[in-house]
Amino acid sequence: MRDQIIQEYRDFGVNFVPRCEDFTQTIGCSNIGMAEYNQDNDYASYPWFILRGSLCTGFNQTRTNFGGPIPLSSGYRNPAANHRVGGATNSWHVHGRAVDMDGSTVEENQRIYNAMEGTGFIERIREPNDTAPTRIHGAW
């Protein structure tokens, strides 16, 4: 199965081609649930995915800064799933370094955005726009 996923990275022209050992079947991150992190992965039922330690560390710090749970709407995406949702070819999601966090209000999303400060993020985006974000994309 991992070989099939790896081939997708080549087929979709991703600038990173993982090795078998880059994939895991355990979440290993106390504040991220398997189901929510792996929900956009076509291979979730197996499950093989990539989760970088930097994401776990950055998200955990964001959650601490925020002061409670932060719901996720997206985590790891295999390249085909990423393409289907309109993600960038080289999205941090296919690298196992990004999550989309969903607050229940615009104000809560702004709090999540602010909670990312000082966490070592490499990308922090209010989606779909700065004035009324329905989710916050974060990559570490």
N, C-alpha and C positions, 0 to 999 in steps of 0.2 A: 504494500500500500504506500509506504513512504516513497518508493521509486516512482510511483504514479504521480504523487504530489510534486516531487522534485522535477519531473518532466514538465509539469505545468509552469514552473518558473522559467524554463527554457522556452516553452511554447508561447508564453505571454510576454517575453522579453524583459523580465524583471532583472534589475542590475545586480541581483544577489541570487546565487543558486546554492541552496542549503545542502548539507550532507545528511546522511541518515542520522548521525549522532546529534544533529541540531534539533531533532524532533523529540518530543516527550509525550508521555501519556498521563503524567501527574502534574497538577497545577503548582504545587510547591510554593504557594503564596497565600498567606493566611487571610487576606482581605479580598481575594478574587475567587468567585465561585466558578467551578468548571463549566456549568451550563451557560452562564452568562458570558464568560470569556470565549467560549468555543461555539457560540450560537450561529455565527456566520460562516462556519467552516463546513464545506460539503462532506468532509470526512469525520464529522463530530461523533458519529456512532461507533467509530473504531477505537478510540479517538487518537489521532496524531496531530500535534500542533507545535508551534514554536512560541515559547514565552521566555523573553530575555530577563535576566536578573535586574537590569536597570529599570525595566518597566515595573517589576514588583516593588523595588525599593522606592521609586518615584511615586507610584500610586499609593503605597502605604503611607508615605509622608504626606501626600495630598489629603488622604483620608483623615490622618491625625490632625492636620491643620484645619480641615473642614469641621472636625468634631463629631463625626458619625459616618454611617454607611453612605456610599455613593452608588446609585444604581448604574449599571453598564448596559448599553444597547449594542455594543460591538467590541470585539477584541481581535483575536487572530482571524485572518481570512486567508484561505488558500487563493492563489491567483485567479482561478475561474470565478469564484464567489466574489472576489474583490472587483473583477471586471463587471459582473452582473449588477452590482450596486453602484456602479459609476465611479469607483475609486481610482485614484491615480495608479498607473502601472507600478511605480516604485513606492507605493504607500507604505508608511511605517507599519500598517496592519499586517502586511505579508512578511514583514521582517520580525514579527512577534514583539514589537516595541510600542504599540499604540492601543488605546482604548477610547471609546466614545462614552462620555459620562452624561447622564440624563437627570438633571434636577427637575422638580415638579413645576417650577415657575421660572420666569426670566430672572428674578432676583436670586433664586437659589443657584441657577447656572452661573450668575456673576460671582456668587460666593465660592463655587467650585473653581472657577477661573482664578480668583484671587488666592485660593488655597494652594494652587500649584506654584505660587511664588517661592523661590528658594529650594525647589525640589530637584533641580538639575534637568528640567525638561529640555528637549531639543525642538519641540513643536507644541504650540498652545494656540488653539483656534476656537473662536466662538462661531458655531454653525447654526443656521445658515448665514448669519450676519452679526455685526457687533452690537446692534441696537436691540435685537429681540432674539437672543440665542435660545434654541430649543435643546441644544446639547453642547458639550465642550469636548473637543478632540484634544487628547494629550498624548505625547510620545516622549519616551525617555530612553 
